């Protein structure tokens, strides 16, 4: 499927964080911060 945003819109795919640390500690959802990074998938023509 080809998605093309309208105007000045941007389509961003969220980068998923790992469920546990390198040391093997599992991080619960309540302790995770919201992701601040993503991958730009498409940009509108505006």
C-alpha distance (Angstrom), angle and dihedral (degrees) to the residues before:
residue distance angle dihedral
X1 . . .
X2 3.80 . .
X3 3.82 114.4 .
X4 3.80 120.0 -165.4
X5 3.83 117.3 -175.3
X6 3.80 118.9 -139.8
X7 3.82 126.8 -121.8
X8 3.83 114.1 -19.7
X9 3.81 95.1 -19.3
X10 3.80 124.0 132.2
X11 3.81 127.1 -155.9
X12 3.82 111.1 -143.8
X13 3.81 128.4 -174.2
X14 3.79 113.1 -146.0
X15 3.82 116.5 -123.0
X16 3.81 107.1 -126.3
X17 3.79 115.9 -132.5
X18 3.79 121.1 -137.6
X19 3.79 119.5 -96.8
X20 3.80 94.0 -131.6
X21 3.81 139.1 28.1
X22 3.80 126.3 -109.3
X23 3.81 87.8 -98.5
X24 3.82 90.6 58.6
X25 3.82 98.5 -105.5
X26 3.81 111.5 145.2
X27 3.82 113.1 -133.3
X28 3.85 114.8 -145.2
X29 3.82 119.0 -135.0
X30 3.81 91.5 -113.9
X31 3.82 91.7 60.0
X32 3.81 96.0 47.5
X33 3.79 121.7 99.3
X34 3.78 119.7 -132.6
X35 3.81 111.4 -96.2
X36 3.79 116.2 -99.1
X37 3.81 95.4 -171.4
X38 3.77 133.1 71.2
X39 3.78 144.8 155.9
X40 3.82 119.4 -104.3
X41 3.80 108.0 -125.5
X42 3.83 101.5 175.3
X43 3.83 139.6 -2.3
X44 3.81 126.6 -152.5
X45 3.82 122.1 -121.0
X46 3.83 94.3 -111.7
